[in-house]
């Protein structure tokens, strides 16, 4: 492991300690810092994690045997979401950093996956922050009023999209040029500045920027959720950790 220190990481002003081989952020010198490595014995609202499973076979399970991760099982019914999120205590105006490591296993042919930050712990029944439709420009739509995320809708395309919506306006979307591939780790990273502009990175490489991606003063939370939009094969998403940091108000 080669830990290196980055000053003003991606222009954020944060001093970050990062593994330059895996691109995982080990620590952030920030007044407010949160990291969940999913080594806890439980994963529910009493442990500052909200979760929801809608289908008869949907599940969220902790596995502490392999570095600690939590697994989302979408179940075998279409449009039955499974998601988890944290507290609504983050704001872009305080300069926000988000990082999550995940991968998909078993099947992702029909998956709709959203991971990033949003203004609600969960949308209404059957809904993720971005709608179950094409993520391409001119087609994308959102249920969330404010969200900055990475999204994949495999029914349309395996492409990973950088997506955002601010104040329920028309969403922005950028094809990152990377595909979601089974059993492949992705470190997803979003940095928001005081104006609500977003920088997106995957596995250490910047892949997109959005201007006015989100309402800067809107409370946000980290979020990851998935469902299958077609077929009857469950998709599994393994989340290794989630990290958040920001300045104080």
Sine and cosine of phi, psi and omega as CSV:
sin_phi,cos_phi,sin_psi,cos_psi,sin_omega,cos_omega
0.00,0.00,0.77,-0.64,0.03,-1.00
-0.90,-0.43,0.99,-0.16,-0.01,-1.00
-1.00,0.05,0.82,-0.57,0.02,-1.00
-0.85,-0.53,0.49,-0.87,0.00,-1.00
-0.99,-0.15,0.77,-0.64,0.04,-1.00
-0.91,-0.42,0.85,-0.52,0.05,-1.00
-1.00,0.03,0.65,-0.76,-0.05,-1.00
0.73,0.68,0.87,0.49,-0.11,-0.99
-0.83,0.55,0.86,-0.51,-0.06,-1.00
0.75,0.66,0.58,0.81,0.04,-1.00
0.97,0.23,0.17,0.99,-0.07,-1.00
-0.98,0.20,-0.33,0.94,-0.11,-0.99
1.00,0.02,-0.17,0.99,0.02,-1.00
-0.99,0.13,0.64,-0.77,0.18,-0.98
-1.00,0.02,0.85,-0.52,-0.13,-0.99
-0.85,-0.52,0.69,-0.73,0.14,-0.99
-0.97,-0.22,0.86,-0.51,-0.16,-0.99
-0.73,-0.68,0.63,-0.78,0.14,-0.99
-0.97,0.24,0.92,-0.38,-0.09,-1.00
-0.97,0.25,-0.09,1.00,0.07,-1.00
-1.00,-0.05,-0.71,0.71,-0.04,-1.00
-0.99,-0.13,-0.28,0.96,-0.03,-1.00
0.96,0.27,0.15,0.99,0.04,-1.00
-0.96,0.29,0.74,-0.68,0.12,-0.99
-0.98,0.21,0.85,-0.52,-0.02,-1.00
-1.00,0.07,-0.63,0.78,0.01,-1.00
-0.37,-0.93,0.49,-0.87,0.06,-1.00
-0.83,-0.55,0.76,-0.65,0.09,-1.00
-0.99,0.13,1.00,0.07,-0.04,-1.00
-0.65,-0.76,0.53,-0.85,0.00,-1.00
-0.86,0.51,-0.58,0.82,0.02,-1.00
-0.85,-0.53,0.85,-0.53,-0.13,-0.99
-0.61,-0.79,0.73,-0.68,-0.03,-1.00
-0.65,-0.76,0.73,-0.69,0.13,-0.99
-0.61,-0.79,0.78,-0.63,0.06,-1.00
-0.90,-0.43,0.91,-0.41,-0.01,-1.00
-0.99,-0.12,0.11,0.99,0.06,-1.00
0.82,0.57,0.69,0.73,0.13,-0.99
-0.99,-0.17,0.06,1.00,-0.05,-1.00
-0.95,0.30,0.42,-0.91,0.03,-1.00
-0.96,0.27,-0.27,0.96,-0.01,-1.00
-0.65,-0.76,0.33,-0.95,-0.06,-1.00
-0.61,-0.79,0.99,0.13,-0.06,-1.00
-0.46,-0.89,-0.05,-1.00,-0.10,-0.99
-0.87,0.49,-0.49,0.87,0.00,-1.00
-0.94,0.34,-0.26,0.97,0.06,-1.00
-0.94,-0.33,0.48,0.88,0.07,-1.00
0.91,0.40,0.37,0.93,0.09,-1.00
-0.81,-0.59,0.85,-0.53,0.09,-1.00
-1.00,-0.04,0.56,-0.83,0.01,-1.00
-0.53,-0.85,0.35,-0.94,0.00,-1.00
-0.46,-0.89,0.72,-0.69,0.11,-0.99
-0.77,-0.64,0.78,-0.63,-0.16,-0.99
-0.96,-0.29,-0.54,0.84,-0.06,-1.00
-1.00,0.09,0.19,-0.98,-0.04,-1.00
-0.93,0.36,-0.42,0.91,0.00,-1.00
-0.88,-0.47,0.14,0.99,0.06,-1.00
-0.92,0.38,0.51,-0.86,-0.02,-1.00
-0.34,-0.94,0.42,-0.91,0.19,-0.98
-0.81,-0.59,0.86,-0.51,-0.09,-1.00
-0.78,-0.62,0.68,-0.73,0.12,-0.99
-1.00,0.09,0.66,-0.75,0.12,-0.99
-0.76,-0.65,0.94,-0.33,-0.06,-1.00
-1.00,-0.10,0.02,1.00,-0.09,-1.00
-0.97,0.23,-0.49,0.87,-0.07,-1.00
-0.87,-0.49,0.99,0.16,0.04,-1.00
0.92,0.40,-0.14,0.99,-0.05,-1.00
1.00,0.03,0.92,-0.39,0.14,-0.99
-0.46,-0.89,0.30,-0.96,0.10,-1.00
-0.89,-0.47,0.58,-0.82,-0.09,-1.00
-0.87,-0.49,0.77,-0.64,0.12,-0.99
-1.00,-0.10,0.81,-0.59,0.10,-1.00
-0.93,-0.37,0.91,-0.42,-0.07,-1.00
-0.95,0.32,-0.23,0.97,-0.12,-0.99
0.97,0.24,0.01,-1.00,-0.12,-0.99
-0.97,-0.26,0.01,1.00,0.03,-1.00
-0.99,-0.12,0.64,-0.77,0.00,-1.00
-0.95,0.31,0.53,-0.85,0.10,-1.00
0.88,0.47,0.39,0.92,0.11,-0.99
-0.96,-0.28,0.97,-0.23,-0.17,-0.99
-0.99,0.15,0.43,-0.90,0.16,-0.99
-0.75,-0.66,0.80,-0.59,-0.06,-1.00
-0.53,-0.85,0.30,-0.95,0.13,-0.99
-0.57,-0.82,0.49,-0.87,-0.04,-1.00
-0.40,-0.92,0.06,-1.00,-0.01,-1.00
-0.92,-0.40,-0.44,-0.90,-0.05,-1.00
-1.00,0.04,0.49,-0.87,0.02,-1.00
-0.99,0.13,0.96,0.27,-0.09,-1.00
-0.77,-0.64,0.25,0.97,-0.09,-1.00
-0.89,-0.45,0.53,-0.85,0.02,-1.00
-0.61,-0.79,0.63,-0.77,0.04,-1.00
-0.89,0.46,-0.56,0.83,-0.07,-1.00
-0.90,0.44,-0.29,0.96,0.07,-1.00
-0.99,-0.11,0.22,0.97,0.03,-1.00
0.88,0.47,0.98,-0.19,-0.24,-0.97
-0.93,-0.37,0.65,-0.76,0.08,-1.00
-0.84,-0.55,0.75,-0.66,0.04,-1.00
-0.79,-0.61,0.68,-0.73,0.14,-0.99
-0.58,-0.81,0.66,-0.75,0.03,-1.00
-0.59,-0.80,0.66,-0.75,0.08,-1.00
-0.94,-0.35,0.79,-0.61,-0.01,-1.00
-0.51,-0.86,0.24,-0.97,0.18,-0.98
-0.45,-0.89,0.33,-0.94,0.03,-1.00
-0.96,-0.29,0.58,-0.81,0.01,-1.00
-0.73,-0.68,0.25,-0.97,0.08,-1.00
0.95,0.30,-0.90,0.43,0.01,-1.00
-0.31,-0.95,0.63,-0.78,0.12,-0.99
-0.67,-0.74,0.34,0.94,-0.09,-1.00
-0.92,0.40,-0.47,0.88,-0.02,-1.00
-0.89,-0.46,0.30,0.96,-0.16,-0.99
-0.98,0.19,0.60,-0.80,0.32,-0.95
-0.91,-0.41,0.89,-0.45,-0.08,-1.00
-0.84,-0.54,0.75,-0.67,0.06,-1.00
-0.76,-0.65,0.77,-0.64,0.02,-1.00
-0.58,-0.81,0.77,-0.64,-0.01,-1.00
0.35,-0.94,-0.67,-0.74,0.02,-1.00
-0.83,-0.56,0.58,-0.82,-0.04,-1.00
-0.51,-0.86,0.19,-0.98,-0.11,-0.99
-1.00,-0.07,0.20,0.98,0.03,-1.00
-0.55,-0.83,0.61,-0.79,0.05,-1.00
-0.87,0.49,-0.59,0.81,0.04,-1.00
-0.33,-0.94,0.58,-0.81,0.08,-1.00
-0.99,0.15,-0.07,-1.00,-0.01,-1.00
-0.91,0.41,0.19,-0.98,-0.07,-1.00
-0.76,0.65,0.75,-0.66,0.06,-1.00
0.98,0.19,0.09,1.00,-0.10,-1.00
-0.88,-0.47,0.67,-0.74,0.21,-0.98
-0.97,-0.26,0.18,-0.98,-0.05,-1.00
-0.82,0.58,-0.60,0.80,0.08,-1.00
-0.94,-0.35,0.62,-0.78,-0.15,-0.99
-0.94,0.35,0.41,-0.91,0.01,-1.00
-0.97,0.23,0.99,0.16,0.01,-1.00
-0.34,-0.94,-0.02,-1.00,-0.01,-1.00
-0.85,0.53,0.64,-0.77,0.05,-1.00
-1.00,-0.01,0.01,1.00,-0.06,-1.00
-0.95,0.31,0.40,-0.92,0.04,-1.00
-0.85,0.52,0.71,-0.71,-0.01,-1.00
1.00,-0.02,-0.23,0.97,-0.01,-1.00
-0.88,-0.47,-0.50,0.87,-0.12,-0.99
-0.89,0.46,0.59,-0.81,0.07,-1.00
-0.56,-0.83,0.30,-0.95,-0.10,-1.00
-0.72,-0.70,0.51,-0.86,0.21,-0.98
-1.00,0.02,-0.54,0.84,0.01,-1.00
-0.95,0.32,0.49,-0.87,0.13,-0.99
-0.99,0.16,-0.64,0.77,0.02,-1.00
-0.68,-0.73,0.82,-0.57,0.02,-1.00
-0.30,-0.95,0.55,-0.83,0.09,-1.00
-0.73,-0.68,0.90,-0.44,-0.22,-0.98
-0.51,-0.86,0.23,-0.97,0.29,-0.96
-0.98,-0.21,0.73,-0.68,-0.05,-1.00
-0.71,-0.70,0.55,-0.84,0.11,-0.99
-0.70,-0.71,0.74,-0.68,0.18,-0.98
-0.85,-0.53,1.00,-0.04,-0.17,-0.99
-0.90,0.43,-0.41,0.91,0.03,-1.00
-0.87,0.50,-0.52,0.85,0.03,-1.00
-0.99,-0.10,-0.73,0.69,-0.09,-1.00
-0.30,-0.95,0.55,-0.83,0.08,-1.00
-0.98,0.18,-0.04,1.00,-0.07,-1.00
-0.90,0.44,0.63,-0.78,0.13,-0.99
-1.00,0.02,0.82,-0.57,-0.01,-1.00
-0.95,-0.30,0.64,-0.77,0.22,-0.98
-1.00,0.02,0.87,-0.50,-0.13,-0.99
-0.80,-0.60,0.44,-0.90,0.07,-1.00
-0.37,-0.93,0.45,-0.89,0.11,-0.99
-0.57,-0.82,0.67,-0.74,-0.02,-1.00
-0.80,-0.60,0.82,-0.57,0.08,-1.00
0.81,0.59,0.65,0.76,0.07,-1.00
0.87,0.49,0.38,0.93,0.04,-1.00
-0.99,0.13,-0.08,-1.00,0.03,-1.00
-0.90,0.43,0.81,-0.59,-0.03,-1.00
-0.90,0.43,0.44,-0.90,0.18,-0.98
-0.98,-0.18,0.51,-0.86,0.01,-1.00
-0.48,-0.88,0.62,-0.79,0.03,-1.00
-0.68,-0.73,0.80,-0.60,0.11,-0.99
-0.96,0.30,0.88,-0.48,-0.06,-1.00
-0.96,0.26,-0.22,0.98,-0.04,-1.00
0.99,0.11,0.04,1.00,0.04,-1.00
-0.93,-0.36,0.60,-0.80,0.03,-1.00
-0.99,-0.17,0.51,-0.86,0.15,-0.99
-0.98,0.22,0.87,-0.50,-0.06,-1.00
-0.85,-0.53,0.69,-0.72,-0.01,-1.00
-0.84,0.55,0.59,-0.81,0.11,-0.99
0.85,0.52,0.53,0.85,0.04,-1.00
-0.85,-0.53,0.79,-0.61,0.01,-1.00
-0.97,0.23,0.68,-0.73,0.10,-1.00
-0.80,-0.60,0.80,-0.60,0.15,-0.99
-0.98,-0.18,0.95,-0.32,-0.07,-1.00
-0.99,-0.11,0.75,-0.66,-0.11,-0.99
-0.69,-0.73,0.70,-0.72,0.05,-1.00
-0.73,-0.68,0.73,-0.68,0.12,-0.99
-0.85,-0.52,0.79,-0.61,0.04,-1.00
-0.92,-0.39,0.73,-0.68,0.05,-1.00
-0.99,-0.11,-0.02,-1.00,-0.11,-0.99
-0.90,0.44,-0.30,0.95,0.04,-1.00
-1.00,-0.06,-0.03,1.00,-0.03,-1.00
1.00,0.07,0.21,0.98,0.08,-1.00
-0.98,0.21,0.52,-0.85,-0.10,-0.99
-0.85,-0.53,0.64,-0.77,0.20,-0.98
-0.91,-0.41,0.75,-0.66,0.01,-1.00
-0.92,-0.40,0.67,-0.75,0.07,-1.00
-0.65,-0.76,0.54,-0.84,0.08,-1.00
-0.77,-0.64,0.81,-0.58,0.01,-1.00
0.77,0.64,0.71,0.71,0.11,-0.99
1.00,0.06,-0.15,0.99,-0.05,-1.00
-0.94,-0.34,0.75,-0.66,0.05,-1.00
-0.93,0.38,0.73,-0.68,-0.08,-1.00
-0.85,-0.53,-0.24,0.97,-0.02,-1.00
-0.19,-0.98,0.37,-0.93,0.19,-0.98
-0.68,-0.73,0.61,-0.79,0.10,-1.00
-0.79,-0.61,0.78,-0.63,0.09,-1.00
-1.00,0.08,0.68,-0.74,-0.03,-1.00
0.78,0.63,0.78,0.63,-0.06,-1.00
-0.94,0.35,-0.49,0.87,-0.12,-0.99
-0.48,-0.87,0.40,-0.92,0.11,-0.99
-0.93,0.37,0.88,-0.48,-0.18,-0.98
-0.88,0.47,-0.49,0.87,-0.07,-1.00
-1.00,-0.09,0.02,1.00,-0.06,-1.00
-0.98,0.19,0.75,-0.66,0.08,-1.00
-0.88,0.47,0.66,-0.75,-0.06,-1.00
-0.77,-0.64,0.34,-0.94,0.11,-0.99
-0.66,-0.75,0.39,-0.92,0.13,-0.99
-0.96,0.27,0.47,-0.88,-0.10,-0.99
-0.42,-0.91,0.63,-0.78,0.20,-0.98
-0.60,-0.80,0.74,-0.67,-0.02,-1.00
-0.41,-0.91,0.37,-0.93,-0.03,-1.00
-0.45,-0.89,0.37,-0.93,0.16,-0.99
-0.46,-0.89,0.19,-0.98,0.17,-0.99
-0.96,-0.28,0.72,-0.69,-0.02,-1.00
-0.99,-0.12,-0.18,0.98,-0.01,-1.00
-0.44,-0.90,0.37,-0.93,0.03,-1.00
0.98,0.20,-0.20,-0.98,-0.02,-1.00
-0.64,-0.77,0.39,0.92,0.05,-1.00
-0.97,-0.23,0.84,-0.54,-0.02,-1.00
-0.90,0.43,0.60,-0.80,0.12,-0.99
-0.97,-0.24,0.60,-0.80,0.00,-1.00
-0.88,-0.47,0.72,-0.70,0.05,-1.00
-0.84,-0.54,0.87,-0.49,0.05,-1.00
-0.99,-0.12,0.84,-0.55,0.02,-1.00
-0.94,-0.33,0.89,-0.45,-0.06,-1.00
-0.98,0.21,-0.71,0.71,0.02,-1.00
-0.29,-0.96,0.27,-0.96,0.16,-0.99
-0.73,-0.68,0.66,-0.75,-0.03,-1.00
-0.76,-0.65,0.66,-0.75,0.06,-1.00
-0.68,-0.73,0.55,-0.84,0.09,-1.00
-0.47,-0.88,0.49,-0.87,0.10,-1.00
-0.28,-0.96,0.16,-0.99,0.12,-0.99
-0.99,0.12,0.26,-0.97,0.09,-1.00
-0.98,0.21,0.42,-0.91,0.01,-1.00
-0.91,0.42,0.00,0.00,0.00,0.00
